Amino acid sequence: MTTAADKSNSNRNDSPNNGQVIVIENLCKAFGKNVVLNGFNLTINKGENVVVLGKSGSGKSVLIKCLIGLLKPDSGKILVFGDDVVELNHDDLDKLRTKIGFLFQSNALYDSMTVRENLEFSLRRHSIDVSQQEVDRLVKETLENVNLPHTIDMMPAELSGGMAKRIALARTMILKPEIVLYDEPTTGLDPVTAREIDKLIVKLQHKYHASSIIISHDMNCVKNTADRVVLLLDGKCYLQGTYEEFENSTDENIKQFFE
Ligand SMILES: Nc1ncnc2c1ncn2[C@@H]1O[C@H](COP(=O)(O)OP(=O)(O)OP(=O)(O)O)[C@@H](O)[C@H]1O
């Protein structure tokens, strides 16, 4: 396993366009005396799924919020497609966010809209100039990708928890985001449904070549989806490695996630 510093140093010798989609360097964020991020480093490559592990309150959400410009870090760099998020103006930040999909823990579907309308709204809101025929085709294709074409005219209240999660995923994917941020995608789901979501995350990763950050405590989800696992501890990237390296680790800070 490697520390983030090792990775960061090796990256410096690489060419600038070598498939790095996100580069986070020395990120620091405190709220008063509460130091949450304290020199956090992480690089995410094109098409890679990275799981961020960390105890409750370790700063995973703060990290994601800094990444999408909802929180301003105290110092450090967050390069997304080569642009520093901290330096972007409002319009450029908006443009960048259209390339980033977010799967909320709550799914955040609009209750008063059908599945079709939820997906269409997502497209229209990003003012993508497409014909109704193309919208219909995209909605149908995306619902087929999550194996739920028959739900097109259903209301969110009629969907099971697992179906709602898959529709929320479809709504994220219809915009073909280059980066997807998953916030505990399997929390609250039964094990069978949770494994279906894992498979879907990997299927969509391969289909759309998106890069993902997945926040999860569900070690089965981590095992099934992660190309790389990163442990956020004391505001830093404490260790990173494959799932197998984490599983076999004798480090007490890692072992506790497997208990
Ligand atoms: N806007 C804010 N103002 C003040 N403190 C904040 C703010 N947002 C987060 N924090 C603090 O930052 C720390 C990290 O919070 P964060 O929500 O990132 O944790 P987390 O790792 O996502 O936890 P969980 O797994 O429970 O969701 C906590 O101590 C929290 O109280």
The ligand as a MOL file (V3000), in Angstrom:
LIG
                    3D

  0  0  0     0  0            999 V3000
M  V30 BEGIN CTAB
M  V30 COUNTS 31 33 0 0 0
M  V30 BEGIN ATOM
M  V30 1 N -20.6800 23.6300 7.5480 0
M  V30 2 C -20.0400 23.1550 8.6250 0
M  V30 3 N -19.7980 23.9520 9.6830 0
M  V30 4 C -19.1180 23.5000 10.7520 0
M  V30 5 N -18.6310 22.2330 10.8720 0
M  V30 6 C -18.8600 21.3920 9.8510 0
M  V30 7 C -19.5610 21.8040 8.6830 0
M  V30 8 N -19.6270 20.7420 7.8260 0
M  V30 9 C -18.9840 19.7250 8.4460 0
M  V30 10 N -18.5240 20.1130 9.6540 0
M  V30 11 C -17.7470 19.2800 10.5780 0
M  V30 12 O -16.7340 18.6190 9.8370 0
M  V30 13 C -16.5030 17.3250 10.3640 0
M  V30 14 C -16.5930 16.3020 9.2260 0
M  V30 15 O -17.9530 16.2100 8.7880 0
M  V30 16 P -18.3860 15.3270 7.5450 0
M  V30 17 O -19.8470 15.5350 7.3780 0
M  V30 18 O -17.5280 15.6030 6.3870 0
M  V30 19 O -18.1010 13.8450 8.0700 0
M  V30 20 P -18.3350 12.4630 7.3090 0
M  V30 21 O -17.0210 11.7630 7.2640 0
M  V30 22 O -19.0120 12.7090 6.0110 0
M  V30 23 O -19.2960 11.7110 8.3450 0
M  V30 24 P -20.5330 10.6640 8.1300 0
M  V30 25 O -19.9050 9.3580 7.7120 0
M  V30 26 O -21.1290 10.5780 9.4840 0
M  V30 27 O -21.4470 11.2530 7.0850 0
M  V30 28 C -17.5150 17.1090 11.4810 0
M  V30 29 O -16.8550 17.3670 12.7080 0
M  V30 30 C -18.5610 18.1710 11.2020 0
M  V30 31 O -19.1680 18.6010 12.3930 0
M  V30 END ATOM
M  V30 BEGIN BOND
M  V30 1 1 1 2
M  V30 2 1 2 3
M  V30 3 2 2 7
M  V30 4 2 3 4
M  V30 5 1 4 5
M  V30 6 2 5 6
M  V30 7 1 6 7
M  V30 8 1 6 10
M  V30 9 1 7 8
M  V30 10 2 8 9
M  V30 11 1 9 10
M  V30 12 1 10 11
M  V30 13 1 11 12
M  V30 14 1 11 30
M  V30 15 1 12 13
M  V30 16 1 13 14
M  V30 17 1 13 28
M  V30 18 1 14 15
M  V30 19 1 15 16
M  V30 20 2 16 17
M  V30 21 1 16 18
M  V30 22 1 16 19
M  V30 23 1 19 20
M  V30 24 2 20 21
M  V30 25 1 20 22
M  V30 26 1 20 23
M  V30 27 1 23 24
M  V30 28 2 24 25
M  V30 29 1 24 26
M  V30 30 1 24 27
M  V30 31 1 28 29
M  V30 32 1 28 30
M  V30 33 1 30 31
M  V30 END BOND
M  V30 END CTAB
M  END
